[in-house]
Amino acid sequence: MASSEKTLVKFRCPVCFSRETDVVLCQKGSEYYCVKCSFAGNRAHIWSMYGDLQRKYKWMLNRVTMEQQDAL
């Protein structure tokens, strides 16, 4: 890849992705927007919403016992 070529970063809409729908965001300047749900935000806003999604699925691969649930 030549140094003059730009790398294309594709973000998925965090709102649609939380509903388990895979929609790639479109970019207009520094803002990203979704054509399906009307989400709009900058890169920092998208990453913060991705962090929320990661917390949602934090325990997905671990078995949680009733004692651990009571402790939460």
C-alpha positions in Angstrom: 0.0 0.0 0.0 1.4 3.3 -1.0 1.8 6.0 1.7 -0.5 8.4 -0.3 -3.4 5.9 -0.1 -5.9 6.5 2.7 -7.1 3.6 4.8 -10.8 3.3 4.9 -12.2 2.8 8.4 -15.7 1.3 8.5 -17.8 1.8 11.6 -21.0 -0.1 12.3 -24.0 1.9 13.7 -23.9 1.3 17.5 -27.7 1.8 17.8 -28.5 -0.8 15.0 -25.7 -3.0 16.2 -27.2 -3.2 19.7 -30.4 -4.4 18.1 -28.3 -7.1 16.3 -28.6 -5.4 12.9 -25.4 -4.9 10.9 -25.4 -1.4 9.2 -22.3 0.3 8.1 -22.2 4.1 8.8 -21.7 6.7 6.1 -19.3 9.5 6.6 -19.9 13.2 5.8 -16.8 15.2 6.9 -16.0 14.3 10.5 -19.5 13.1 11.2 -20.9 9.6 10.7 -24.5 8.8 10.1 -26.8 5.8 9.7 -29.2 5.6 6.9 -31.5 3.2 8.7 -32.0 4.7 12.2 -30.9 8.3 11.7 -28.0 8.0 14.2 -25.4 10.7 13.8 -22.1 11.2 15.8 -18.4 11.7 15.6 -15.7 9.1 16.2 -15.5 9.6 20.0 -19.3 9.3 20.4 -19.2 6.0 18.4 -16.4 4.6 20.5 -18.2 5.4 23.7 -21.3 3.6 22.5 -19.1 0.6 21.5 -17.8 0.6 25.1 -21.4 0.3 26.3 -22.0 -2.7 24.0 -18.8 -4.4 25.4 -20.1 -4.0 28.9 -23.4 -5.6 27.8 -21.7 -8.7 26.6 -19.0 -8.9 29.3 -20.3 -12.1 30.9 -21.4 -13.8 27.7 -18.7 -16.5 27.7 -18.6 -17.1 31.4 -20.8 -19.2 33.6 -22.3 -17.1 36.4 -23.5 -19.0 39.5 -26.4 -17.9 41.7 -23.9 -16.9 44.4 -22.1 -14.6 41.9 -25.4 -13.1 40.8 -26.3 -12.4 44.4 -23.0 -10.7 45.0 -23.5 -8.4 42.0 
